Amino acid sequence: MFVWHVYVLFMKEDTPKDGEHKLEVPDTRPPAMFIADDPGLDFLNSIGTPAGTVIEWLANGEDLLAWLEQAKLIDSAIAAAIRENSFPGELDEVAAQARALREWFREFVLTHMGRPLTAKALDLLEPLNRVLERDEQYRAIVARPDHPRYHHARSGLELRFLRRWSTPNSLLLPLAQAMAHLVCYEDFSLVKGCEGKACVLLFLDRTHARARRWCSMSICGNRAKQAAHRKRSPGKPKSKPLKRAKRAAPINSRIAP
Ligand SMILES: [Zn+2]
């Protein structure tokens, strides 16, 4: 398993922190959704329509840091260090690049989903390779965490992949790696779009029967059930169907806190 740590941080003169001069506006957005069962697809789902209107969870640099932390693609120490060492507006620019990368990748996924990916797709993935080649990964020997999982390990040391987070642009690298992992190691025939009306969320169907249809049973799944029930029995009492919908709610849903 890869674990990313700060190795080299860059120093800049004291400048206002990103966002320091911005007006505090209450965030009325629902929490970002991590329902895809794959980080690369979760990245595509960082814009969505959970309540019918478009919600952008990567609107600026602070959004990007928060989303990467929630996705567990960076830890809070890395987020804090990058925030501390960024010029005003610099993180917003990286967020704009992340959104552009996301929409480029969405086109690729929508074009190729539903069938296995072949080597013919390689040329189309050049933009992703251009990002990946900027990476500054290296390996280092570190102390193994004191965790019951490792109590029978042969050594108290382990060899880890680390990354130099040299500039705020480095934040694109864990995103690129998540996308690259999806195209190289997952089955594109299992990439599906939620069947919810007007829902744009994508996921990897890891269910045994390959029968997943919804981003989340608690959102689109229940909506569809209620719509189907209304269609079947107009004007009838609704107590029984509501009970059934409630029972099915938690399946397949994993929404970030
Ligand atoms: Zn949906």
Residues whose N, C-alpha, C, O or C-beta is under 5 A from the ligand:
A	BS01	ZN	C194 G196 C199 L201 C215 S216 C220
